[in-house]
């Protein structure tokens, strides 16, 4: 895994998959794996000085992930077989 602290732009436009709750037409909520893409990162102020990366999912949902969370998301996505660095969208 690349050093995301020293190279925070490295995962820009990388692909991820996350299990998200999705409401179906019948009103029932189910969990689906939804693809997303890392679209930006933020410098976080405070004692930790860590970054947060924003992921935009194909269902329109956006979420921010801290260093350990984005690393885990990238690893789990790759383990599912997703090409995390290639063009998917």
PyMOL Python script that loads the backbone (N, CA, C, O; Angstrom):
from pymol import cmd

cmd.read_pdbstr("""\
ATOM      1  N   UNK A   1       0.857  -1.180   0.000  1.00  0.00           N
ATOM      2  CA  UNK A   1       0.000   0.000   0.000  1.00  0.00           C
ATOM      3  C   UNK A   1       0.897   1.236   0.000  1.00  0.00           C
ATOM      4  O   UNK A   1       1.881   1.303   0.737  1.00  0.00           O
ATOM      5  N   UNK A   2       0.547   2.199  -0.827  1.00  0.00           N
ATOM      6  CA  UNK A   2       1.336   3.427  -0.887  1.00  0.00           C
ATOM      7  C   UNK A   2       1.229   4.173   0.433  1.00  0.00           C
ATOM      8  O   UNK A   2       0.292   3.970   1.204  1.00  0.00           O
ATOM      9  N   UNK A   3       2.190   5.028   0.676  1.00  0.00           N
ATOM     10  CA  UNK A   3       2.168   5.837   1.889  1.00  0.00           C
ATOM     11  C   UNK A   3       1.243   7.023   1.650  1.00  0.00           C
ATOM     12  O   UNK A   3       1.647   8.031   1.070  1.00  0.00           O
ATOM     13  N   UNK A   4       0.019   6.897   2.093  1.00  0.00           N
ATOM     14  CA  UNK A   4      -0.994   7.917   1.836  1.00  0.00           C
ATOM     15  C   UNK A   4      -0.740   9.206   2.602  1.00  0.00           C
ATOM     16  O   UNK A   4      -1.313  10.242   2.266  1.00  0.00           O
ATOM     17  N   UNK A   5       0.101   9.165   3.616  1.00  0.00           N
ATOM     18  CA  UNK A   5       0.403  10.382   4.365  1.00  0.00           C
ATOM     19  C   UNK A   5       1.357  11.270   3.575  1.00  0.00           C
ATOM     20  O   UNK A   5       1.170  12.486   3.520  1.00  0.00           O
ATOM     21  N   UNK A   6       2.377  10.673   2.964  1.00  0.00           N
ATOM     22  CA  UNK A   6       3.330  11.475   2.199  1.00  0.00           C
ATOM     23  C   UNK A   6       2.872  11.710   0.765  1.00  0.00           C
ATOM     24  O   UNK A   6       3.341  12.646   0.116  1.00  0.00           O
ATOM     25  N   UNK A   7       1.967  10.881   0.261  1.00  0.00           N
ATOM     26  CA  UNK A   7       1.450  11.026  -1.107  1.00  0.00           C
ATOM     27  C   UNK A   7      -0.083  11.022  -1.088  1.00  0.00           C
ATOM     28  O   UNK A   7      -0.697  10.095  -1.616  1.00  0.00           O
ATOM     29  N   UNK A   8      -0.710  12.041  -0.490  1.00  0.00           N
ATOM     30  CA  UNK A   8      -2.166  12.012  -0.346  1.00  0.00           C
ATOM     31  C   UNK A   8      -2.931  12.081  -1.665  1.00  0.00           C
ATOM     32  O   UNK A   8      -4.105  11.714  -1.714  1.00  0.00           O
ATOM     33  N   UNK A   9      -2.281  12.546  -2.738  1.00  0.00           N
ATOM     34  CA  UNK A   9      -2.960  12.614  -4.035  1.00  0.00           C
ATOM     35  C   UNK A   9      -2.907  11.294  -4.794  1.00  0.00           C
ATOM     36  O   UNK A   9      -3.616  11.124  -5.787  1.00  0.00           O
ATOM     37  N   UNK A  10      -2.081  10.363  -4.344  1.00  0.00           N
ATOM     38  CA  UNK A  10      -1.904   9.090  -5.052  1.00  0.00           C
ATOM     39  C   UNK A  10      -3.223   8.378  -5.352  1.00  0.00           C
ATOM     40  O   UNK A  10      -3.401   7.913  -6.478  1.00  0.00           O
ATOM     41  N   UNK A  11      -4.155   8.270  -4.405  1.00  0.00           N
ATOM     42  CA  UNK A  11      -5.368   7.501  -4.706  1.00  0.00           C
ATOM     43  C   UNK A  11      -6.478   8.282  -5.410  1.00  0.00           C
ATOM     44  O   UNK A  11      -7.611   7.807  -5.487  1.00  0.00           O
ATOM     45  N   UNK A  12      -6.165   9.481  -5.927  1.00  0.00           N
ATOM     46  CA  UNK A  12      -7.208  10.245  -6.613  1.00  0.00           C
ATOM     47  C   UNK A  12      -7.758   9.443  -7.794  1.00  0.00           C
ATOM     48  O   UNK A  12      -7.001   8.904  -8.601  1.00  0.00           O
ATOM     49  N   UNK A  13      -9.065   9.376  -7.878  1.00  0.00           N
ATOM     50  CA  UNK A  13      -9.795   8.648  -8.925  1.00  0.00           C
ATOM     51  C   UNK A  13      -9.666   7.133  -8.810  1.00  0.00           C
ATOM     52  O   UNK A  13     -10.058   6.416  -9.731  1.00  0.00           O
ATOM     53  N   UNK A  14      -9.130   6.635  -7.709  1.00  0.00           N
ATOM     54  CA  UNK A  14      -9.122   5.190  -7.489  1.00  0.00           C
ATOM     55  C   UNK A  14     -10.532   4.731  -7.154  1.00  0.00           C
ATOM     56  O   UNK A  14     -11.358   5.508  -6.675  1.00  0.00           O
ATOM     57  N   UNK A  15     -10.786   3.483  -7.410  1.00  0.00           N
ATOM     58  CA  UNK A  15     -12.117   2.902  -7.238  1.00  0.00           C
ATOM     59  C   UNK A  15     -12.214   2.133  -5.929  1.00  0.00           C
ATOM     60  O   UNK A  15     -11.244   1.529  -5.469  1.00  0.00           O
ATOM     61  N   UNK A  16     -13.397   2.166  -5.342  1.00  0.00           N
ATOM     62  CA  UNK A  16     -13.677   1.411  -4.120  1.00  0.00           C
ATOM     63  C   UNK A  16     -15.070   0.802  -4.221  1.00  0.00           C
ATOM     64  O   UNK A  16     -15.874   1.194  -5.067  1.00  0.00           O
ATOM     65  N   UNK A  17     -15.340  -0.154  -3.353  1.00  0.00           N
ATOM     66  CA  UNK A  17     -16.675  -0.745  -3.197  1.00  0.00           C
ATOM     67  C   UNK A  17     -17.008  -0.726  -1.725  1.00  0.00           C
ATOM     68  O   UNK A  17     -16.169  -1.056  -0.885  1.00  0.00           O
ATOM     69  N   UNK A  18     -18.228  -0.341  -1.410  1.00  0.00           N
ATOM     70  CA  UNK A  18     -18.652  -0.328  -0.015  1.00  0.00           C
ATOM     71  C   UNK A  18     -20.076  -0.830   0.067  1.00  0.00           C
ATOM     72  O   UNK A  18     -20.912  -0.540  -0.789  1.00  0.00           O
ATOM     73  N   UNK A  19     -20.329  -1.584   1.107  1.00  0.00           N
ATOM     74  CA  UNK A  19     -21.681  -2.068   1.344  1.00  0.00           C
ATOM     75  C   UNK A  19     -22.474  -0.923   1.968  1.00  0.00           C
ATOM     76  O   UNK A  19     -22.135  -0.434   3.046  1.00  0.00           O
ATOM     77  N   UNK A  20     -23.537  -0.501   1.274  1.00  0.00           N
ATOM     78  CA  UNK A  20     -24.361   0.617   1.728  1.00  0.00           C
ATOM     79  C   UNK A  20     -25.824   0.206   1.762  1.00  0.00           C
ATOM     80  O   UNK A  20     -26.258  -0.619   0.958  1.00  0.00           O
ATOM     81  N   UNK A  21     -26.589   0.777   2.694  1.00  0.00           N
ATOM     82  CA  UNK A  21     -28.032   0.509   2.696  1.00  0.00           C
ATOM     83  C   UNK A  21     -28.692   1.245   1.536  1.00  0.00           C
ATOM     84  O   UNK A  21     -28.449   2.434   1.328  1.00  0.00           O
ATOM     85  N   UNK A  22     -29.528   0.534   0.784  1.00  0.00           N
ATOM     86  CA  UNK A  22     -30.226   1.110  -0.365  1.00  0.00           C
ATOM     87  C   UNK A  22     -31.702   0.779  -0.240  1.00  0.00           C
ATOM     88  O   UNK A  22     -32.074  -0.371  -0.004  1.00  0.00           O
ATOM     89  N   UNK A  23     -32.543   1.796  -0.402  1.00  0.00           N
ATOM     90  CA  UNK A  23     -33.984   1.571  -0.327  1.00  0.00           C
ATOM     91  C   UNK A  23     -34.503   1.177  -1.701  1.00  0.00           C
ATOM     92  O   UNK A  23     -34.297   1.887  -2.686  1.00  0.00           O
ATOM     93  N   UNK A  24     -35.179   0.035  -1.752  1.00  0.00           N
ATOM     94  CA  UNK A  24     -35.742  -0.454  -2.998  1.00  0.00           C
ATOM     95  C   UNK A  24     -37.068   0.209  -3.320  1.00  0.00           C
ATOM     96  O   UNK A  24     -37.595   0.983  -2.521  1.00  0.00           O
ATOM     97  N   UNK A  25     -37.601  -0.096  -4.484  1.00  0.00           N
ATOM     98  CA  UNK A  25     -38.880   0.469  -4.910  1.00  0.00           C
ATOM     99  C   UNK A  25     -40.018   0.073  -3.984  1.00  0.00           C
ATOM    100  O   UNK A  25     -41.005   0.798  -3.860  1.00  0.00           O
ATOM    101  N   UNK A  26     -39.879  -1.077  -3.333  1.00  0.00           N
ATOM    102  CA  UNK A  26     -40.919  -1.545  -2.416  1.00  0.00           C
ATOM    103  C   UNK A  26     -40.797  -0.926  -1.026  1.00  0.00           C
ATOM    104  O   UNK A  26     -41.600  -1.219  -0.141  1.00  0.00           O
ATOM    105  N   UNK A  27     -39.788  -0.068  -0.835  1.00  0.00           N
ATOM    106  CA  UNK A  27     -39.598   0.587   0.451  1.00  0.00           C
ATOM    107  C   UNK A  27     -38.688  -0.150   1.402  1.00  0.00           C
ATOM    108  O   UNK A  27     -38.283   0.400   2.426  1.00  0.00           O
ATOM    109  N   UNK A  28     -38.359  -1.387   1.081  1.00  0.00           N
ATOM    110  CA  UNK A  28     -37.464  -2.163   1.936  1.00  0.00           C
ATOM    111  C   UNK A  28     -36.019  -1.713   1.739  1.00  0.00           C
ATOM    112  O   UNK A  28     -35.602  -1.374   0.631  1.00  0.00           O
ATOM    113  N   UNK A  29     -35.276  -1.718   2.822  1.00  0.00           N
ATOM    114  CA  UNK A  29     -33.868  -1.347   2.771  1.00  0.00           C
ATOM    115  C   UNK A  29     -33.029  -2.618   2.734  1.00  0.00           C
ATOM    116  O   UNK A  29     -33.179  -3.502   3.578  1.00  0.00           O
ATOM    117  N   UNK A  30     -32.157  -2.694   1.760  1.00  0.00           N
ATOM    118  CA  UNK A  30     -31.236  -3.822   1.635  1.00  0.00           C
ATOM    119  C   UNK A  30     -29.815  -3.274   1.561  1.00  0.00           C
ATOM    120  O   UNK A  30     -29.606  -2.087   1.314  1.00  0.00           O
ATOM    121  N   UNK A  31     -28.861  -4.139   1.775  1.00  0.00           N
ATOM    122  CA  UNK A  31     -27.462  -3.746   1.644  1.00  0.00           C
ATOM    123  C   UNK A  31     -26.960  -4.160   0.276  1.00  0.00           C
ATOM    124  O   UNK A  31     -27.166  -5.292  -0.160  1.00  0.00           O
ATOM    125  N   UNK A  32     -26.298  -3.231  -0.394  1.00  0.00           N
ATOM    126  CA  UNK A  32     -25.714  -3.496  -1.705  1.00  0.00           C
ATOM    127  C   UNK A  32     -24.275  -3.009  -1.714  1.00  0.00           C
ATOM    128  O   UNK A  32     -23.917  -2.059  -1.018  1.00  0.00           O
ATOM    129  N   UNK A  33     -23.469  -3.673  -2.508  1.00  0.00           N
ATOM    130  CA  UNK A  33     -22.122  -3.173  -2.731  1.00  0.00           C
ATOM    131  C   UNK A  33     -22.208  -2.120  -3.822  1.00  0.00           C
ATOM    132  O   UNK A  33     -22.609  -2.404  -4.951  1.00  0.00           O
ATOM    133  N   UNK A  34     -21.829  -0.908  -3.469  1.00  0.00           N
ATOM    134  CA  UNK A  34     -21.943   0.228  -4.381  1.00  0.00           C
ATOM    135  C   UNK A  34     -20.534   0.709  -4.728  1.00  0.00           C
ATOM    136  O   UNK A  34     -19.731   0.965  -3.831  1.00  0.00           O
ATOM    137  N   UNK A  35     -20.227   0.834  -6.025  1.00  0.00           N
ATOM    138  CA  UNK A  35     -18.912   1.332  -6.406  1.00  0.00           C
ATOM    139  C   UNK A  35     -18.825   2.838  -6.205  1.00  0.00           C
ATOM    140  O   UNK A  35     -19.816   3.561  -6.303  1.00  0.00           O
ATOM    141  N   UNK A  36     -17.617   3.282  -5.923  1.00  0.00           N
ATOM    142  CA  UNK A  36     -17.370   4.705  -5.754  1.00  0.00           C
ATOM    143  C   UNK A  36     -15.968   5.046  -6.189  1.00  0.00           C
ATOM    144  O   UNK A  36     -15.168   4.175  -6.529  1.00  0.00           O
ATOM    145  N   UNK A  37     -15.686   6.337  -6.170  1.00  0.00           N
ATOM    146  CA  UNK A  37     -14.389   6.811  -6.607  1.00  0.00           C
ATOM    147  C   UNK A  37     -13.893   7.882  -5.634  1.00  0.00           C
ATOM    148  O   UNK A  37     -14.674   8.713  -5.169  1.00  0.00           O
ATOM    149  N   UNK A  38     -12.609   7.860  -5.333  1.00  0.00           N
ATOM    150  CA  UNK A  38     -12.013   8.879  -4.468  1.00  0.00           C
ATOM    151  C   UNK A  38     -11.908  10.167  -5.280  1.00  0.00           C
ATOM    152  O   UNK A  38     -11.271  10.192  -6.334  1.00  0.00           O
ATOM    153  N   UNK A  39     -12.538  11.242  -4.782  1.00  0.00           N
ATOM    154  CA  UNK A  39     -12.611  12.474  -5.574  1.00  0.00           C
ATOM    155  C   UNK A  39     -11.759  13.617  -5.028  1.00  0.00           C
ATOM    156  O   UNK A  39     -11.395  14.514  -5.788  1.00  0.00           O
ATOM    157  N   UNK A  40     -11.430  13.615  -3.733  1.00  0.00           N
ATOM    158  CA  UNK A  40     -10.573  14.671  -3.194  1.00  0.00           C
ATOM    159  C   UNK A  40     -10.072  14.271  -1.817  1.00  0.00           C
ATOM    160  O   UNK A  40     -10.435  13.222  -1.286  1.00  0.00           O
ATOM    161  N   UNK A  41      -9.240  15.117  -1.254  1.00  0.00           N
ATOM    162  CA  UNK A  41      -8.810  14.898   0.127  1.00  0.00           C
ATOM    163  C   UNK A  41      -8.749  16.244   0.825  1.00  0.00           C
ATOM    164  O   UNK A  41      -8.617  17.292   0.192  1.00  0.00           O
ATOM    165  N   UNK A  42      -8.848  16.187   2.140  1.00  0.00           N
ATOM    166  CA  UNK A  42      -8.810  17.388   2.969  1.00  0.00           C
ATOM    167  C   UNK A  42      -7.652  17.280   3.947  1.00  0.00           C
ATOM    168  O   UNK A  42      -7.400  16.218   4.517  1.00  0.00           O
ATOM    169  N   UNK A  43      -6.949  18.395   4.136  1.00  0.00           N
ATOM    170  CA  UNK A  43      -5.986  18.477   5.229  1.00  0.00           C
ATOM    171  C   UNK A  43      -6.784  18.725   6.486  1.00  0.00           C
ATOM    172  O   UNK A  43      -7.554  19.682   6.558  1.00  0.00           O
ATOM    173  N   UNK A  44      -6.609  17.884   7.464  1.00  0.00           N
ATOM    174  CA  UNK A  44      -7.366  18.030   8.707  1.00  0.00           C
ATOM    175  C   UNK A  44      -6.520  18.736   9.748  1.00  0.00           C
ATOM    176  O   UNK A  44      -5.383  18.348  10.021  1.00  0.00           O
ATOM    177  N   UNK A  45      -7.089  19.766  10.316  1.00  0.00           N
ATOM    178  CA  UNK A  45      -6.423  20.451  11.417  1.00  0.00           C
ATOM    179  C   UNK A  45      -6.604  19.639  12.682  1.00  0.00           C
ATOM    180  O   UNK A  45      -7.442  18.740  12.750  1.00  0.00           O
ATOM    181  N   UNK A  46      -5.823  19.964  13.662  1.00  0.00           N
ATOM    182  CA  UNK A  46      -5.978  19.279  14.933  1.00  0.00           C
ATOM    183  C   UNK A  46      -4.723  18.531  15.317  1.00  0.00           C
ATOM    184  O   UNK A  46      -3.725  18.567  14.596  1.00  0.00           O
ATOM    185  N   UNK A  47      -4.767  17.856  16.446  1.00  0.00           N
ATOM    186  CA  UNK A  47      -3.565  17.213  16.973  1.00  0.00           C
ATOM    187  C   UNK A  47      -3.054  16.062  16.118  1.00  0.00           C
ATOM    188  O   UNK A  47      -1.853  15.792  16.117  1.00  0.00           O
ATOM    189  N   UNK A  48      -3.928  15.379  15.393  1.00  0.00           N
ATOM    190  CA  UNK A  48      -3.470  14.237  14.594  1.00  0.00           C
ATOM    191  C   UNK A  48      -2.902  14.676  13.260  1.00  0.00           C
ATOM    192  O   UNK A  48      -1.996  14.024  12.741  1.00  0.00           O
ATOM    193  N   UNK A  49      -3.407  15.768  12.684  1.00  0.00           N
ATOM    194  CA  UNK A  49      -2.923  16.258  11.408  1.00  0.00           C
ATOM    195  C   UNK A  49      -3.134  15.294  10.262  1.00  0.00           C
ATOM    196  O   UNK A  49      -2.409  15.342   9.269  1.00  0.00           O
ATOM    197  N   UNK A  50      -4.118  14.418  10.388  1.00  0.00           N
ATOM    198  CA  UNK A  50      -4.365  13.419   9.355  1.00  0.00           C
ATOM    199  C   UNK A  50      -5.245  13.974   8.253  1.00  0.00           C
ATOM    200  O   UNK A  50      -5.908  14.999   8.409  1.00  0.00           O
ATOM    201  N   UNK A  51      -5.231  13.272   7.142  1.00  0.00           N
ATOM    202  CA  UNK A  51      -6.059  13.632   6.003  1.00  0.00           C
ATOM    203  C   UNK A  51      -7.390  12.906   6.068  1.00  0.00           C
ATOM    204  O   UNK A  51      -7.556  11.930   6.799  1.00  0.00           O
ATOM    205  N   UNK A  52      -8.328  13.407   5.287  1.00  0.00           N
ATOM    206  CA  UNK A  52      -9.578  12.694   5.021  1.00  0.00           C
ATOM    207  C   UNK A  52      -9.781  12.709   3.512  1.00  0.00           C
ATOM    208  O   UNK A  52      -9.581  13.728   2.852  1.00  0.00           O
ATOM    209  N   UNK A  53     -10.183  11.559   2.982  1.00  0.00           N
ATOM    210  CA  UNK A  53     -10.455  11.429   1.560  1.00  0.00           C
ATOM    211  C   UNK A  53     -11.958  11.317   1.364  1.00  0.00           C
ATOM    212  O   UNK A  53     -12.646  10.661   2.146  1.00  0.00           O
ATOM    213  N   UNK A  54     -12.465  11.959   0.314  1.00  0.00           N
ATOM    214  CA  UNK A  54     -13.890  11.918   0.003  1.00  0.00           C
ATOM    215  C   UNK A  54     -14.123  10.914  -1.110  1.00  0.00           C
ATOM    216  O   UNK A  54     -13.423  10.914  -2.123  1.00  0.00           O
ATOM    217  N   UNK A  55     -15.122  10.053  -0.908  1.00  0.00           N
ATOM    218  CA  UNK A  55     -15.530   9.083  -1.926  1.00  0.00           C
ATOM    219  C   UNK A  55     -16.937   9.444  -2.379  1.00  0.00           C
ATOM    220  O   UNK A  55     -17.835   9.651  -1.563  1.00  0.00           O
ATOM    221  N   UNK A  56     -17.114   9.516  -3.693  1.00  0.00           N
ATOM    222  CA  UNK A  56     -18.449   9.704  -4.270  1.00  0.00           C
ATOM    223  C   UNK A  56     -18.885   8.361  -4.846  1.00  0.00           C
ATOM    224  O   UNK A  56     -18.253   7.814  -5.750  1.00  0.00           O
ATOM    225  N   UNK A  57     -19.985   7.845  -4.296  1.00  0.00           N
ATOM    226  CA  UNK A  57     -20.509   6.558  -4.740  1.00  0.00           C
ATOM    227  C   UNK A  57     -21.483   6.760  -5.890  1.00  0.00           C
ATOM    228  O   UNK A  57     -22.055   7.839  -6.043  1.00  0.00           O
ATOM    229  N   UNK A  58     -21.673   5.725  -6.699  1.00  0.00           N
ATOM    230  CA  UNK A  58     -22.525   5.831  -7.883  1.00  0.00           C
ATOM    231  C   UNK A  58     -23.977   6.115  -7.555  1.00  0.00           C
ATOM    232  O   UNK A  58     -24.727   6.563  -8.423  1.00  0.00           O
ATOM    233  N   UNK A  59     -24.388   5.865  -6.326  1.00  0.00           N
ATOM    234  CA  UNK A  59     -25.769   6.179  -5.960  1.00  0.00           C
ATOM    235  C   UNK A  59     -25.915   7.627  -5.491  1.00  0.00           C
ATOM    236  O   UNK A  59     -26.983   8.020  -5.023  1.00  0.00           O
ATOM    237  N   UNK A  60     -24.844   8.424  -5.613  1.00  0.00           N
ATOM    238  CA  UNK A  60     -24.886   9.834  -5.255  1.00  0.00           C
ATOM    239  C   UNK A  60     -24.404  10.147  -3.849  1.00  0.00           C
ATOM    240  O   UNK A  60     -24.166  11.309  -3.519  1.00  0.00           O
ATOM    241  N   UNK A  61     -24.258   9.131  -3.025  1.00  0.00           N
ATOM    242  CA  UNK A  61     -23.808   9.321  -1.642  1.00  0.00           C
ATOM    243  C   UNK A  61     -22.330   9.700  -1.632  1.00  0.00           C
ATOM    244  O   UNK A  61     -21.539   9.133  -2.386  1.00  0.00           O
ATOM    245  N   UNK A  62     -21.954  10.654  -0.781  1.00  0.00           N
ATOM    246  CA  UNK A  62     -20.555  10.996  -0.564  1.00  0.00           C
ATOM    247  C   UNK A  62     -20.219  10.766   0.896  1.00  0.00           C
ATOM    248  O   UNK A  62     -21.042  11.014   1.777  1.00  0.00           O
ATOM    249  N   UNK A  63     -19.013  10.294   1.148  1.00  0.00           N
ATOM    250  CA  UNK A  63     -18.567  10.051   2.513  1.00  0.00           C
ATOM    251  C   UNK A  63     -17.079  10.349   2.612  1.00  0.00           C
ATOM    252  O   UNK A  63     -16.336  10.206   1.642  1.00  0.00           O
ATOM    253  N   UNK A  64     -16.657  10.768   3.804  1.00  0.00           N
ATOM    254  CA  UNK A  64     -15.248  11.033   4.056  1.00  0.00           C
ATOM    255  C   UNK A  64     -14.667   9.915   4.914  1.00  0.00           C
ATOM    256  O   UNK A  64     -15.325   9.384   5.808  1.00  0.00           O
ATOM    257  N   UNK A  65     -13.423   9.575   4.617  1.00  0.00           N
ATOM    258  CA  UNK A  65     -12.742   8.483   5.297  1.00  0.00           C
ATOM    259  C   UNK A  65     -11.373   8.951   5.767  1.00  0.00           C
ATOM    260  O   UNK A  65     -10.630   9.582   5.015  1.00  0.00           O
ATOM    261  N   UNK A  66     -11.045   8.636   7.020  1.00  0.00           N
ATOM    262  CA  UNK A  66      -9.718   8.929   7.544  1.00  0.00           C
ATOM    263  C   UNK A  66      -8.733   7.887   7.030  1.00  0.00           C
ATOM    264  O   UNK A  66      -9.116   6.932   6.354  1.00  0.00           O
ATOM    265  N   UNK A  67      -7.471   8.082   7.357  1.00  0.00           N
ATOM    266  CA  UNK A  67      -6.393   7.262   6.812  1.00  0.00           C
ATOM    267  C   UNK A  67      -6.627   5.768   6.970  1.00  0.00           C
ATOM    268  O   UNK A  67      -6.569   5.025   5.990  1.00  0.00           O
ATOM    269  N   UNK A  68      -6.891   5.320   8.190  1.00  0.00           N
ATOM    270  CA  UNK A  68      -7.073   3.882   8.402  1.00  0.00           C
ATOM    271  C   UNK A  68      -8.321   3.368   7.701  1.00  0.00           C
ATOM    272  O   UNK A  68      -8.349   2.227   7.240  1.00  0.00           O
ATOM    273  N   UNK A  69      -9.354   4.200   7.617  1.00  0.00           N
ATOM    274  CA  UNK A  69     -10.602   3.792   6.968  1.00  0.00           C
ATOM    275  C   UNK A  69     -10.441   3.666   5.457  1.00  0.00           C
ATOM    276  O   UNK A  69     -10.933   2.708   4.860  1.00  0.00           O
ATOM    277  N   UNK A  70      -9.746   4.637   4.823  1.00  0.00           N
ATOM    278  CA  UNK A  70      -9.586   4.577   3.364  1.00  0.00           C
ATOM    279  C   UNK A  70      -8.648   3.431   2.991  1.00  0.00           C
ATOM    280  O   UNK A  70      -8.845   2.780   1.965  1.00  0.00           O
ATOM    281  N   UNK A  71      -7.625   3.178   3.819  1.00  0.00           N
ATOM    282  CA  UNK A  71      -6.724   2.052   3.554  1.00  0.00           C
ATOM    283  C   UNK A  71      -7.484   0.734   3.635  1.00  0.00           C
ATOM    284  O   UNK A  71      -7.302  -0.148   2.796  1.00  0.00           O
ATOM    285  N   UNK A  72      -8.333   0.605   4.645  1.00  0.00           N
ATOM    286  CA  UNK A  72      -9.144  -0.610   4.798  1.00  0.00           C
ATOM    287  C   UNK A  72     -10.136  -0.759   3.646  1.00  0.00           C
ATOM    288  O   UNK A  72     -10.347  -1.862   3.143  1.00  0.00           O
ATOM    289  N   UNK A  73     -10.742   0.350   3.231  1.00  0.00           N
ATOM    290  CA  UNK A  73     -11.696   0.318   2.124  1.00  0.00           C
ATOM    291  C   UNK A  73     -11.008  -0.083   0.820  1.00  0.00           C
ATOM    292  O   UNK A  73     -11.552  -0.872   0.047  1.00  0.00           O
ATOM    293  N   UNK A  74      -9.820   0.453   0.573  1.00  0.00           N
ATOM    294  CA  UNK A  74      -9.067   0.080  -0.625  1.00  0.00           C
ATOM    295  C   UNK A  74      -8.683  -1.396  -0.599  1.00  0.00           C
ATOM    296  O   UNK A  74      -8.794  -2.090  -1.610  1.00  0.00           O
ATOM    297  N   UNK A  75      -8.234  -1.870   0.551  1.00  0.00           N
ATOM    298  CA  UNK A  75      -7.842  -3.279   0.667  1.00  0.00           C
ATOM    299  C   UNK A  75      -9.036  -4.212   0.481  1.00  0.00           C
ATOM    300  O   UNK A  75      -8.939  -5.204  -0.241  1.00  0.00           O
ATOM    301  N   UNK A  76     -10.156  -3.904   1.124  1.00  0.00           N
ATOM    302  CA  UNK A  76     -11.329  -4.777   0.996  1.00  0.00           C
ATOM    303  C   UNK A  76     -11.877  -4.751  -0.426  1.00  0.00           C
ATOM    304  O   UNK A  76     -12.369  -5.767  -0.916  1.00  0.00           O
ATOM    305  N   UNK A  77     -11.797  -3.601  -1.094  1.00  0.00           N
ATOM    306  CA  UNK A  77     -12.257  -3.507  -2.483  1.00  0.00           C
ATOM    307  C   UNK A  77     -11.388  -4.353  -3.400  1.00  0.00           C
ATOM    308  O   UNK A  77     -11.895  -5.052  -4.277  1.00  0.00           O
ATOM    309  N   UNK A  78     -10.078  -4.287  -3.195  1.00  0.00           N
ATOM    310  CA  UNK A  78      -9.159  -5.105  -3.992  1.00  0.00           C
ATOM    311  C   UNK A  78      -9.394  -6.586  -3.725  1.00  0.00           C
ATOM    312  O   UNK A  78      -9.328  -7.402  -4.644  1.00  0.00           O
ATOM    313  N   UNK A  79      -9.667  -6.934  -2.471  1.00  0.00           N
ATOM    314  CA  UNK A  79      -9.932  -8.337  -2.129  1.00  0.00           C
ATOM    315  C   UNK A  79     -11.220  -8.855  -2.756  1.00  0.00           C
ATOM    316  O   UNK A  79     -11.365 -10.060  -2.961  1.00  0.00           O
ATOM    317  N   UNK A  80     -12.159  -7.960  -3.064  1.00  0.00           N
ATOM    318  CA  UNK A  80     -13.388  -8.353  -3.759  1.00  0.00           C
ATOM    319  C   UNK A  80     -13.155  -8.551  -5.258  1.00  0.00           C
ATOM    320  O   UNK A  80     -14.024  -9.057  -5.968  1.00  0.00           O
ATOM    321  N   UNK A  81     -11.967  -8.145  -5.731  1.00  0.00           N
ATOM    322  CA  UNK A  81     -11.642  -8.297  -7.142  1.00  0.00           C
ATOM    323  C   UNK A  81     -11.743  -7.014  -7.940  1.00  0.00           C
ATOM    324  O   UNK A  81     -11.555  -7.028  -9.156  1.00  0.00           O
ATOM    325  N   UNK A  82     -12.037  -5.898  -7.275  1.00  0.00           N
ATOM    326  CA  UNK A  82     -12.159  -4.623  -7.979  1.00  0.00           C
ATOM    327  C   UNK A  82     -10.780  -4.115  -8.368  1.00  0.00           C
ATOM    328  O   UNK A  82      -9.849  -4.158  -7.563  1.00  0.00           O
ATOM    329  N   UNK A  83     -10.646  -3.638  -9.592  1.00  0.00           N
ATOM    330  CA  UNK A  83      -9.417  -2.993 -10.038  1.00  0.00           C
ATOM    331  C   UNK A  83      -9.426  -1.582  -9.454  1.00  0.00           C
ATOM    332  O   UNK A  83     -10.037  -0.676 -10.020  1.00  0.00           O
ATOM    333  N   UNK A  84      -8.749  -1.398  -8.326  1.00  0.00           N
ATOM    334  CA  UNK A  84      -8.870  -0.127  -7.613  1.00  0.00           C
ATOM    335  C   UNK A  84      -8.161   1.027  -8.308  1.00  0.00           C
ATOM    336  O   UNK A  84      -8.542   2.180  -8.106  1.00  0.00           O
ATOM    337  N   UNK A  85      -7.141   0.755  -9.123  1.00  0.00           N
ATOM    338  CA  UNK A  85      -6.398   1.837  -9.766  1.00  0.00           C
ATOM    339  C   UNK A  85      -6.769   2.036 -11.225  1.00  0.00           C
ATOM    340  O   UNK A  85      -6.323   3.005 -11.839  1.00  0.00           O
ATOM    341  N   UNK A  86      -7.564   1.156 -11.794  1.00  0.00           N
ATOM    342  CA  UNK A  86      -7.907   1.242 -13.206  1.00  0.00           C
ATOM    343  C   UNK A  86      -9.179   2.021 -13.458  1.00  0.00           C
ATOM    344  O   UNK A  86      -9.869   2.433 -12.525  1.00  0.00           O
ATOM    345  N   UNK A  87      -9.478   2.216 -14.719  1.00  0.00           N
ATOM    346  CA  UNK A  87     -10.676   2.962 -15.091  1.00  0.00           C
ATOM    347  C   UNK A  87     -11.889   2.051 -14.984  1.00  0.00           C
ATOM    348  O   UNK A  87     -11.962   1.020 -15.654  1.00  0.00           O
ATOM    349  N   UNK A  88     -12.839   2.436 -14.139  1.00  0.00           N
ATOM    350  CA  UNK A  88     -14.078   1.688 -13.968  1.00  0.00           C
ATOM    351  C   UNK A  88     -15.275   2.518 -14.393  1.00  0.00           C
ATOM    352  O   UNK A  88     -16.238   1.984 -14.943  1.00  0.00           O
ATOM    353  N   UNK A  89     -15.223   3.811 -14.144  1.00  0.00           N
ATOM    354  CA  UNK A  89     -16.371   4.690 -14.412  1.00  0.00           C
ATOM    355  C   UNK A  89     -16.203   5.406 -15.727  1.00  0.00           C
ATOM    356  O   UNK A  89     -17.069   6.187 -16.120  1.00  0.00           O
TER     357      UNK A  89
END
""", "prot")
cmd.dss("prot")
cmd.show_as("cartoon", "prot")
cmd.util.cbc("prot")
cmd.orient("prot")
